[in-house]
Amino acid sequence: RFNMATPDIRYQDKRGQVSFTEGQSLISFFKSRDASTFAHEMAHIMLKMTEQYALQSTPDSQIAKDFATLKEYLGLTEGETFASIGQDRYTEAHEKFARTFEAYLMTGEAPSVGLKRTFHKFKDWLVGIYKELSALNVEMSPEVQMVFDRMLATEDEITEVETLANYKKDVTQMEGVEVTAE
């Protein structure tokens, strides 16, 4: 939960942490953990893995492009990696990414049909904790949202969700038609 004395999310009680060792990531949960802790700590792992795969791939690969998008969003310049920046910038970038991933989950907008129920659960949990997106102190661009979508779903699954959303929009605009949750 928030430390009400400071609304800045960076200065809250420690709920969890992730440790990286050669070829291994370990998440630790503390007594102050809540429903957001797993997603937040997983985001750190996702960012680390994205960097590793991007650095091993060709510059024109999708993962390299996605990492370039994330680097720009997180304030890294051309040629910088997480290993080449200072600890303060590293922590700030990683925390911003993790909060942005929480904000992404909090929207409840799943990138695939199979993740819809999971995203609705995360939305309920995160709204219960943060109340509103602004509490996370991040602004997610459409480009970063698409990177998250690609981290969690295939292009075909993303296209299916977009097609269904357009279909629902078209149907709801028809006179006399009502769309239900079923």
C-alpha positions in Angstrom: 0.0 0.0 0.0 0.9 3.6 -0.4 2.8 5.5 2.3 0.3 8.3 2.7 3.0 10.7 3.9 4.5 10.7 0.4 2.3 10.1 -2.7 5.4 9.5 -4.8 5.2 5.8 -5.7 9.0 5.5 -5.7 9.1 6.0 -2.0 6.7 3.3 -0.9 7.4 0.4 1.4 9.4 -2.3 -0.3 6.9 -5.0 -1.4 9.3 -7.1 -3.5 12.4 -7.3 -5.5 14.0 -9.2 -8.3 17.6 -10.4 -8.3 19.5 -11.1 -11.5 22.3 -13.6 -11.6 23.9 -15.3 -14.5 21.0 -16.9 -16.4 18.6 -16.7 -13.5 16.1 -14.2 -12.1 14.7 -14.6 -8.6 11.6 -12.6 -7.3 11.4 -12.1 -3.5 8.1 -11.0 -1.9 8.0 -9.2 1.4 5.3 -8.8 4.1 4.1 -5.6 2.6 3.4 -7.2 -0.8 0.1 -6.8 -2.5 -1.6 -7.9 -5.7 0.5 -5.5 -7.8 3.9 -6.9 -6.6 4.1 -9.9 -8.9 3.3 -7.9 -12.0 5.7 -5.1 -11.0 8.6 -7.5 -10.4 7.8 -9.5 -13.6 8.1 -6.3 -15.5 11.7 -5.9 -14.4 12.4 -9.4 -15.8 10.6 -8.7 -19.0 12.7 -5.5 -19.6 15.9 -7.4 -18.8 15.0 -10.2 -21.2 13.9 -7.8 -23.9 17.3 -6.1 -23.7 19.2 -9.4 -23.8 17.2 -10.7 -26.9 17.5 -7.3 -28.6 21.2 -7.2 -28.2 21.5 -10.7 -29.7 19.3 -10.0 -32.7 19.7 -8.1 -35.9 18.9 -4.3 -35.7 15.9 -4.6 -38.0 14.3 -7.4 -36.0 11.0 -6.6 -34.2 12.5 -7.2 -30.8 15.4 -4.8 -31.5 12.8 -2.2 -32.7 10.7 -2.8 -29.6 13.8 -2.3 -27.4 14.7 0.9 -29.2 11.1 2.1 -28.5 11.5 1.2 -24.8 14.9 2.8 -24.5 13.6 6.1 -26.0 10.6 6.0 -23.6 12.9 5.3 -20.6 15.3 8.1 -21.5 18.3 6.1 -22.8 20.1 7.6 -25.8 21.5 5.9 -28.9 24.2 3.4 -27.9 23.3 3.3 -24.2 22.4 0.1 -22.5 21.3 -0.6 -19.0 24.9 -1.8 -18.2 26.4 1.5 -19.4 24.3 3.9 -17.4 24.7 4.7 -13.7 22.8 3.0 -10.9 20.4 5.9 -10.3 19.3 6.1 -14.0 19.1 2.3 -14.2 16.8 2.1 -11.2 14.7 5.1 -12.4 14.3 3.5 -15.9 13.4 0.1 -14.5 10.9 1.5 -12.0 9.3 3.6 -14.7 9.0 0.5 -16.9 7.5 -1.6 -14.1 5.0 1.1 -13.2 4.1 1.5 -16.9 3.5 -2.3 -17.1 1.2 -2.0 -14.1 -0.7 0.9 -15.9 -0.9 -1.3 -19.0 -2.5 -4.1 -17.0 -4.7 -1.6 -15.1 -6.4 -0.6 -18.4 -7.9 -4.1 -18.6 -7.4 -4.1 -22.4 -6.0 -7.5 -23.2 -3.9 -8.0 -26.4 -5.5 -11.4 -26.9 -8.9 -13.1 -26.4 -7.3 -15.7 -24.1 -5.9 -13.0 -21.8 -9.2 -11.0 -21.4 -10.2 -12.6 -18.1 -6.7 -12.3 -16.7 -6.6 -8.6 -17.6 -10.0 -7.9 -16.0 -8.7 -9.5 -12.8 -5.5 -7.4 -12.8 -7.6 -4.3 -13.5 -9.8 -5.0 -10.5 -6.8 -5.7 -8.3 -4.8 -2.7 -9.4 -7.8 -0.3 -9.2 -8.3 -1.5 -5.7 -4.7 -0.6 -4.9 -4.0 2.5 -6.9 -7.6 3.8 -7.4 -6.6 5.5 -10.7 -3.9 5.4 -13.4 -2.5 8.7 -12.5 -1.2 7.3 -9.2 1.4 5.3 -11.1 2.9 8.6 -12.4 3.5 7.4 -16.0 2.1 8.2 -19.4 2.1 5.2 -21.8 2.4 6.0 -25.5 0.6 3.9 -28.1 4.0 2.7 -29.2 4.9 1.4 -25.7 1.4 -0.2 -25.4 2.1 -2.1 -28.7 5.4 -3.3 -27.3 3.6 -4.7 -24.3 1.0 -6.2 -26.6 3.7 -8.0 -28.6 5.4 -9.2 -25.3 2.2 -11.0 -24.4 0.5 -12.0 -27.6 1.2 -13.0 -31.2 0.5 -10.7 -34.1 -2.4 -12.9 -35.1 -3.9 -12.7 -31.6 -3.5 -8.9 -31.6 -5.2 -8.7 -35.0 -8.1 -10.8 -33.8 -8.7 -8.5 -30.8 -8.6 -5.4 -33.1 -11.0 -7.1 -35.6 -13.4 -8.0 -32.8 -13.3 -4.5 -31.3 -14.0 -3.0 -34.8 -16.9 -5.5 -35.3 -18.3 -4.6 -31.9 -18.1 -0.9 -32.7 -19.9 -1.4 -36.0 -22.6 -3.5 -34.4 -23.2 -1.1 -31.5 -23.8 1.7 -34.0 -26.6 -0.3 -35.7 -30.1 0.9 -34.7 -32.0 -1.4 -32.5 -29.0 -3.7 -31.7 -27.8 -4.2 -28.1 -24.5 -5.9 -27.3 -24.2 -7.8 -24.1 -21.2 -9.1 -22.2 -21.8 -12.7 -23.4 
